[in-house]
Amino acid sequence: MSPKRIKQRWDDFEKALKRLREVLDEDPSLSSAILDGTIQRFEFTYELAWKLGGDVLEYRGVEANHPRSIIKELFKEEMILEEDLWIKMLEDRNKTSHIYDETQAKDIYDKIKRNYYRLLEEFKQKLLPVVAEIKEI
């Protein structure tokens, strides 16, 4: 994986995480669009996170090709701290494409607000020095 590609993915991830934070600051009781927007922003932020993690692992010579294996390797490399919650986040992310029930949507929204955003922010903080090192190359 090229340093240029990692930098681009990093920039995209940072922007997506910021946009997720913005929508989480909104009151979801005001509009169902806020709930829907939060879930959609979570989807693409999560996708960027695991792909960025995969890029960094590949750059370091670690082979992992699928989200679950990438999560396991990121945990081994101490780039994420809570493997079980990351696996749960993966499972919930997979559900979001098929949510038609408002109760399920609210449940996932609550998880995003309560846990998943924090995990994504922690991942960003863990990767800051790694990406800074790669950018210098």
C-alpha positions in Angstrom: 0.0 0.0 0.0 1.4 3.4 -1.0 1.9 6.2 1.6 -0.1 8.4 -0.8 -3.1 6.1 -0.7 -2.9 5.8 3.1 -2.8 9.6 3.4 -5.9 9.9 1.2 -7.8 7.3 3.1 -6.7 9.0 6.4 -8.0 12.4 5.2 -11.3 10.9 4.1 -11.7 9.1 7.4 -11.0 12.3 9.4 -13.6 14.2 7.4 -16.2 11.4 7.8 -15.6 11.2 11.5 -16.0 14.9 11.9 -19.3 14.8 9.9 -20.5 11.9 12.1 -19.7 14.0 15.2 -21.7 16.9 13.7 -24.9 14.8 13.2 -24.5 13.2 16.6 -24.7 16.7 18.1 -28.2 17.0 16.6 -31.4 16.0 18.5 -32.8 12.9 16.7 -36.3 13.6 18.1 -36.5 16.6 15.9 -36.5 14.6 12.7 -36.2 11.0 11.4 -33.7 12.4 8.9 -31.3 13.0 11.8 -31.6 9.3 12.7 -31.2 8.2 9.1 -28.3 10.6 8.5 -26.5 9.4 11.6 -26.7 5.8 10.5 -25.6 6.6 7.0 -22.6 8.7 8.2 -21.7 5.8 10.6 -21.8 3.4 7.6 -19.2 5.3 5.6 -17.1 6.3 8.5 -16.9 2.6 9.6 -16.1 1.5 6.1 -13.3 4.0 5.9 -12.0 3.0 9.3 -11.6 -0.7 8.5 -10.2 0.0 5.1 -7.7 2.4 6.5 -6.7 -0.1 9.1 -6.3 -2.7 6.3 -4.1 -0.3 4.3 -1.9 0.4 7.4 -1.6 -3.4 8.1 -0.7 -4.1 4.5 1.9 -1.3 4.6 3.4 -3.0 7.7 3.4 -6.4 5.9 0.5 -7.9 7.8 -1.9 -9.8 5.7 -5.6 -9.3 6.4 -8.2 -9.0 3.6 -11.7 -8.9 5.2 -13.2 -6.7 7.9 -13.2 -9.3 10.6 -9.6 -10.4 10.0 -8.5 -6.8 9.8 -10.2 -6.1 13.2 -8.4 -9.1 14.7 -5.0 -7.9 13.4 -5.6 -4.3 14.4 -6.3 -5.6 17.9 -3.1 -7.7 17.9 -1.1 -4.6 16.7 -2.8 -2.6 19.5 -4.4 -0.1 17.1 -7.8 -0.9 18.6 -8.4 -1.8 22.2 -11.8 -3.4 22.3 -11.9 -6.2 19.7 -15.3 -7.5 20.9 -17.0 -4.2 20.5 -15.4 -3.7 17.1 -16.8 -7.1 16.0 -20.2 -6.0 17.3 -19.9 -2.7 15.4 -19.1 -4.8 12.2 -22.2 -6.9 12.8 -24.4 -3.8 13.4 -22.9 -2.1 10.3 -23.9 -5.1 8.3 -27.5 -4.8 9.6 -27.8 -1.1 8.7 -28.3 -1.9 5.0 -31.4 -3.9 5.8 -33.0 -1.9 8.6 -36.7 -1.2 7.9 -37.8 -1.1 11.5 -37.6 2.2 13.4 -36.9 0.4 16.7 -33.9 -1.3 15.3 -32.7 1.9 13.7 -33.0 3.7 17.1 -31.1 0.8 18.8 -28.2 1.1 16.4 -28.3 4.9 16.7 -28.0 4.6 20.5 -25.0 2.2 20.0 -23.3 4.7 17.7 -23.8 7.5 20.2 -22.9 5.4 23.2 -20.0 3.3 22.0 -19.2 3.3 18.3 -18.3 6.9 17.8 -15.9 6.6 20.8 -14.3 3.5 19.3 -13.8 5.3 16.0 -12.3 8.4 17.7 -10.0 6.1 19.8 -8.9 4.4 16.5 -8.1 7.8 15.0 -6.0 8.7 18.1 -4.1 5.4 17.9 -3.4 5.9 14.2 -2.2 9.5 14.5 1.4 8.7 15.1 1.4 5.7 12.7 0.0 7.8 9.8 2.3 10.7 10.7 5.3 8.3 10.3 4.0 7.0 7.0 3.4 10.5 5.7 7.0 11.4 6.3 8.2 8.7 3.9 
